[in-house]
Amino acid sequence: MKKIVSALFLLTASLAPAAIINVEFKFTPFLGDPATAQEVAAMPGKAQVFINNVPTAEQEVRDDKLPVLLETHEIAPAVWVPMSSAGPTVRKGKNKIRIEFTPNDLAKPYRAQLRWAAVTDEPAEELDGGSGKATNQKGEGVDDRKEVKGKVVFEREFIADFALDLPWHHYPAVTELGSEDKEKIAALLKTRASWFQPDFASVYKAIEDNESLKVDDVRKAQCVEAAYKAGVRVNAPAVGDLNFITTGGPEVVVTQAHGSLFGLDEKAFATLKDEDTQMCAATVLGTVYPGRMAFVRKPDGTWETVE
């Protein structure tokens, strides 16, 4: 009897569908024909990524050669957006991604593709022409647009049951901001800027839960201290220098009207001559002091950072 129960359990487990752990989007503007060529040329320009109307990334598309996969004729992406790494902007359940691309040459025709696929936690076998192959992707699709000129916009809804369901996801949408709200947000930015001073305890605390940074390694490298000693500084922007972007949801995205939010850019780290130290400091400070930040208003009227 136990053997029968065990067999039934194994059968049930094997029939259980694989769980979706990620949804990936790949965007490419290009020149050429992937059906016949081994590579195509990327169309230079700027791509902006929005998730649930929240601006999440800007990426320059350079004039590069992009390889084409021979079997499927799929092009290596110019912009890759994995939703499992997109942070709390992604909601549990229904979401929407929007990619806006503006080419450098507005008059030159080009072709643009948006590809998507869900990623599962276990591979499944697919039959194709009598032969099978294992894959951990499902729900693949493509939006292929030919003879595009000027700016192009792609939108796609997707389900992300793998995302966290956070309390602030259910806060009311912020449709307008008063001067008091703006001052409260500016005060939070000022407090964050004050973290960058010896002994940098608040900076280290801010990266404790960051999976891509190991706080013990950062402490050992002393790159934050080296950056401060070399003259790198973080500036708290005045409220009058800030742009406040409402998104139709709880998040308000804040940028500085001119330059990075806290005044950090690549030039700020040029005084660090050791490449490892420079990379370490740029990564840590770029994480704690990004070019834009999002805030939500709690039910009691106070504001908090979305991270």
LUMVEX-953218 format. One record per residue (C-alpha): x, y, z. Coordinates in pm, whole numbers, plus 50000, padded with zeros to 5 digits. Layout:
N
XYZ...
// end
This chain:
307
500005000050000502855023950088504445016949750501195025749573500865058349769504475067249692503955059949325500835081249316502705109649490505525108149237503045107448949501195137649088504465156449140505585149048786502305161748645502395194248845503045223948618506355241848650506125275048833506855307548649509725325648823510425353548575509175371148264511815384448025511495411447761514065417147487513955448147269516035454246958515905481846694518025471646396518965473446030519225441945819517395409045768517825382546041516235356345813519295356545586522145373545776524365360846058524335395146218522435427846196523295463846288521695480046591519865512646522521505538946745519265558446979517855559247332515465533947488513345541947792511695514447997508505519948199506955493648427503415501748538504045537248409507055540848640510245551148453512735524348553515635526248309517215545448024519665528647792521655541147499521585517747201524945519847027525905513346667526935476946727526735444546534524235420146686524575382546622521615362446491520865327446621520965304546320518085281146411515465306046529516795337846361516465355346696518645386346740520775392847045518815419647236519905455847259517785459847577517055430747812514535435148095514125405548337511165412548564512565391848850515275418648883513035448948839512355453349210509135463449386507795482349084506545448448959503245438349121501955404049205499405397648930498855419548624501535444248510502435464048200505765472048041506295500547796509445506147595509895538847408512735541447159513875573246986516515568246714519295593146660518285595646293514555602746286514305599845907516025566445857513735535645838514555506246061513005474846208512125469646574511275438446773509965431847121510265395647232508965380547554508915347347736508045333748078510795314648260509875283948465511665267548757511875234048576512595225748212509895209148003510245189547681508975204947360508375185047041509395201446716509325181846390509435148546565512415157446783512315169447143514235196047332514195207247694513395243547768512505264148072510665290347867506975292147779504545317147636507105330847393506025358147154507245386446938505975420146819507915426346495507555460146324509105467145986509835499945810509625520646128510575557446120511115579846420509995571346772508425537346835506475525647143505885489747251503465479847528502775445347670500805432847969502145403648170501375383748484503955382348764502655359149034506285354949142506455391449255506125402349617502805416849730503865446949935501565468350154502285500249962501165483849637497645489249773498055525649873495865550949688497265565649370498985599449405497515622949147498885656149270501515669249508501305699449735504275720249845504295702650182504575668650013507505680749804509275694550110508865661250292510385642350000513265667149974513905662150347514215624550294516745630750017518715654050245518795627550517520025601550270522765624850146523955629050507524705591750525527855596850320530215606750599532595587750827531965561350961529515554350672527395531950897524165542050722525655535150378526665500150486523265494250642521575504650316523335476850122522965448950382520055432550201521305439149849521855405449681524375418649429526585435149693528275417149982528605442250261531525423850426533495425050101532735462050060533905469150415537095449550352537765468050026537385502050199536265516549865533615539150020536225554350251538635557749959536065576349753535375600850035539095606350092539555612949718536965640649728533785623349610530755640149763526985635549761524815666349725521275669749859519175686549588516985716249677513265711549631513255737349353515695716349150513545684849162511135669948910508205650949062506625625348828503265609848915502665575648763498955568348804499835546249102501205551249454504765558349335506095593249276509385592949086511825620749167514665632648945516845663348939516155688348665519825689548565521945658348602521885629648847519695631949156522615633749401525165648449161527075616049103528375606448760531325587748612533575618348638533115618849016535165587049051537975596548812540265605749102540285569349213543145554649012542775518449123540215502448891538845477749148538395505349405536765527849145534355500449036533505491349395532825527349497530785535049184528645504049234527965510349603527295547549574525295542849254523085518549446522585540449752522445573049553520755564749220519935589148943516235587449031514215575449328510605565849397508545575049701505085565649831502755583750069501655563050366498075564850496499215587850781500565613050531504265605750579506475595850289508835566650250511355554749994510555525949760513555502549744
// end
